[in-house]
Amino acid sequence: MKPSALSPLPAPRRERGAALLIILTIIGIGAAWLLVSALKSNPQIERDKITADALAKAKDALIGYAATYRDTHPDTGNYTDKVFGYLPCPDTNNDGTGDPPCGNKDVTVVGRLPWKELGLPPLRDSAGECLWYIVSGRAKNNPPTDELNWDTVGQVEVQDASGQILAAANTHDTPWAVIAAPGSATGTQDRTSAGASECGGSINAAAYLESLTLNPAVGGVSTLVLATNDSAKNGTNNDRGLWIASREIFERVKKRSDFASDIGTLLTDLKTSLDAATPPRVTAFNTASTAGCPVTDGPADQKKDYFRCNWNNNLKFAENVGITVNGAPCDAVLIFAGERTASQVRLTATDKANAANYLEGVNATSFPGGTTYSGISAYTATTASADIVACITGTGGTTVSFSNPTQFSKFEIAGAGVTVDPITQTATIDVAGGSGGGCLWFPDLLTLNGKILRTYYEFKFAYPDPPGGSDYGYGFTLSFLQGDAGKPTTCGSQSTMGVIPASTLPFSLFVETDIRRESANGEPVGTSNHTAIMANGNIVHSATNGNLTIACNGTAAGCNYSLSNQFEESPATLLHNQRVEIHSGYNSTCTATGGTYSLVKVWVDCTACNNTGGNFTAAAPTVTRCISLDSSMSNIYFGFTAGFSSSGGQVQGVTLQKLELRVE
C-alpha cells in the first residue's frame, strides 16, 4: 500500500543518530559553560586551591626532609645525624629557618613553617599569610626523643569545629606534624609586624591559629581545631591544614637501600656477638641490643649505634633447647620484627610486651618458649612486615660439627672398617675383618680444664639384633684422650670396642655403648645393651674401674647402666641419639663447684636435646659419674672408637651422624 500524503516517510536511522549527537553536544557545551561561569562567580574555590597547593607543597617537603634526614645532616657527632625520620624545629623568629633547640624533650612546639630550611619559597595561603607548623615533641630533631622509628606515636590531635576528631590521639595515625594555613585575621587577632621579615606579621601563634592548645607536659597531646565551612562563614575559625603521619614518612624510608643494609648490619653484628657469647645468652642479648641507649652527643661514626638504639624494640630473642630456624637446628633465634600489620598495635608498654604485636605466624605462637621459628633472611621493602630471622649457632669457645665440611674433612681414620661420606656427613665403622677395631679421631686439641663440654650425636646399627637371641658384639665409644701425648693415630682391639688401652695411653674418659652379650668382660646378668661412663682404657666393670653397679645413682665411681635391651631391635634398626656433658671444676662429690673433679652426664634417646649451646635440663641424665681426671686431661683429643664381632655370623656395624660438640 502507498503511504498517505499526510504521513511523512520515517527518517533513516543514520540521520536520527546524527541529530541525537548534535543535541548532546549542545547540552554538553551548555553544561561546561555553566560550570565555568559557576567557578568564575565563586572565587572561594580559587582561594581554596591556592591554600591547598601551598599546604601540599609544604607537606611533601617535610616528608622529604624526614626521609632524607641522615643524608642532609652530615655525620659530625651531633645528636641525630645518623637517623631517618626527624622533622625540623619551627621558625620562631620569622627568618624562614628552624630554631633549635625548640622546647623541652618530647614536648610539642609551634612556629612558622621553616620554608627556607626546606628549600621552599615562603609559601602563602589565599589570604597571603605564610604557613604555620606544629611538630610533635617526639618527631622534632632537637632535642631528640629517645627512640624514633615507624611505631613512634605523634602528639597532635586534630578536630573540626564541631568537635569531630579528624586525626585521633594515641593511635599510630596521630600526626607527627600539622601544617596550618591561618587565613585572614579573625576576631581580635593582632598580626602587627614585630620587625622586618619576608613573611611579615607577628610571631605570636595565637594571632594566626584560632584553636591551638599546646600541652606543655612531656609526651602530652596537643590539640588543633581546623575550620569547617560553617565555622569559616561565622568568622570563628578559618584555619585550614594538612597533617603528616609516621607511615607517610616511612613509606619512603623503608624503600631506601641503606635502610635495608642498616637492618642487615644490625642483625649481623648482634649475631656475631651472640654466637660468641656463653649460654645462657639472654644477658648478652640485652646488653648488646641496648647498651649505650639512648645515644647522646659523642664522636662521629655512631651510625650503627643510633640505628640499633632507635630500632631495638623490633629486636626479639629466644633461647631454648631444640630450637629450629627455617628447619635448621639452632641454639637460639634472633628476630627483627618487621613493620606492623593492620592488626598489630605497639602503643603502650603492654602492647610492646605482647609478641603477637611484632611477630606473625608460627613465630607469634612460639615466642618466647617455643622451638619452631621461620622467616626471611634479609629485609626487602616489598616484605616490610615479614619477620627477619637469624640462627644463633654458638661459635663461642670451640665448636666441632659434622655439618661443617671443613671440620668433617679433618677427621682422621685409624684401624680398619671406617668410612666417611662427605655428602651425607656420616661416618660408618664396620667389622674390621680381623682383631683390630676402627677409630675416627679429630686432630685438633681441645681445652677441657675450667670448661663445659657438650656434645650430641645420632647413631644407627647396621643390622637388627632380635630380642632373645645372642647379642651381637661389641659396641662403640665416644672417647676423650689425654692431650699431652699428641694426637691419636692408633686404635684398640676389636673386642674392646677400639678403646686405646691404659698400657698405650694411661688416661682417658669414654662413654661406651656396649651391645656385647652379658657376662663378658665382667658384665653382670641383665646388663646387655648398656651405656656406661668409663675411664683410663679399662672397659671391665670391676673394682679396678670403680664399684660395679647398675644403679648409676652417683654412689659408685664405676657406672654401668642397663637399658633393658634397648638396642635389641627387630625387624629393623632404629635411630638413636646420645648427649654428653662434661662439667669441670667440681668438688669431690660434684655437688658444688670449686675443685678438680668433673661431673659427667649422659642422656640416651633424649628428646629435643641437640642444642649444645646450653645445658640440657629438660630430663634427668640416663647415667652420671663424678670423676677426678688426671691433669693430663686438661687438654684432650676426642673421637669415636668401635669394635664388632667378625665370628659366628654375628656381624655388626654403626653409622654416626649429626655430631655437634662444643667446649666453652
Beta strands, then each sheet from edge to edge (+ up, - down):
strand 1: 109-112
strand 2: 132-135
strand 3: 156-160
strand 4: 165-167
strand 5: 177-181
strand 6: 212-213
strand 7: 222-226
strand 8: 240-244
strand 9: 315-318
strand 10: 324-325
strand 11: 328-329
strand 12: 332-336
strand 13: 372-373
strand 14: 388-392
strand 15: 398-401
strand 16: 412-415
strand 17: 418-421
strand 18: 426-429
strand 19: 438-447
strand 20: 452-461
strand 21: 474-482
strand 22: 508-514
strand 23: 530-535
strand 24: 559-562
strand 25: 576-586
strand 26: 593-604
strand 27: 623-628
strand 28: 635-644
strand 29: 654-663
sheet 1: 1+ 2- 5+ 8-
sheet 2: 4+ 3- 7- 6+
sheet 3: 9+ 12- 14+
sheet 4: 11+ 10- 13-
sheet 5: 15+ 29- 18+ 17-
sheet 6: 15+ 29- 20+ 25- 26+ 27-
sheet 7: 16+ 19- 28+ 21- 22+ 23- 24+
end
